[in-house]
Amino acid sequence: MANNEIGGRPVTITKDGTSIKVVFHPIAKGAKHPDAAVFSVKMAKADLDKLKKAF
């Protein structure tokens, strides 16, 4: 089960070598498969640095 939220959407964040993997799960409370992966993103440190510059 997802243990974090980003923008109100449940996510699972795991470390995969030198990068992180963010898996977004269904937002509906009564979803038939709440652990299903709706969308996933794998980001390296350089990608995270680009996002940080936007703030």
C-alpha positions as CSV (number, residue, x, y, z in Angstrom):
1,M,0.0,0.0,0.0
2,A,1.1,3.6,-0.7
3,N,2.7,5.2,2.3
4,N,3.1,8.8,1.0
5,E,1.0,11.4,-0.8
6,I,2.0,13.9,-3.5
7,G,-0.6,16.4,-4.6
8,G,-3.3,14.4,-2.8
9,R,-2.4,11.2,-4.8
10,P,-1.1,8.1,-3.0
11,V,2.5,7.2,-4.0
12,T,5.2,4.7,-3.2
13,I,8.8,6.0,-3.3
14,T,11.7,3.6,-3.5
15,K,15.4,4.0,-4.1
16,D,16.7,2.1,-7.1
17,G,20.5,2.3,-7.3
18,T,21.5,5.9,-7.7
19,S,17.9,7.1,-8.7
20,I,14.5,7.1,-7.1
21,K,11.3,5.6,-8.4
22,V,7.9,7.2,-7.7
23,V,4.9,5.1,-8.4
24,F,1.5,6.9,-8.4
25,H,-1.6,4.9,-7.3
26,P,-5.3,5.4,-8.0
27,I,-6.7,8.4,-6.1
28,A,-10.2,6.9,-5.5
29,K,-10.8,5.7,-2.0
30,G,-12.8,2.6,-3.1
31,A,-10.5,1.6,-6.0
32,K,-10.8,-2.1,-6.9
33,H,-6.9,-2.3,-7.1
34,P,-5.6,0.4,-4.8
35,D,-2.0,-0.7,-5.3
36,A,-2.1,-0.6,-9.1
37,A,0.5,1.6,-10.8
38,V,-1.3,4.4,-12.6
39,F,2.0,6.2,-13.5
40,S,5.6,5.8,-12.5
41,V,8.6,8.0,-12.8
42,K,12.3,7.1,-12.4
43,M,14.5,10.1,-11.6
44,A,18.3,10.5,-11.3
45,K,19.9,13.1,-9.1
46,A,20.3,15.4,-12.1
47,D,16.6,15.2,-12.7
48,L,15.9,16.2,-9.1
49,D,18.3,19.1,-9.3
50,K,16.4,20.4,-12.4
51,L,13.1,20.2,-10.4
52,K,14.7,22.0,-7.4
53,K,15.8,24.9,-9.7
54,A,12.2,25.5,-10.6
55,F,11.5,26.6,-7.0
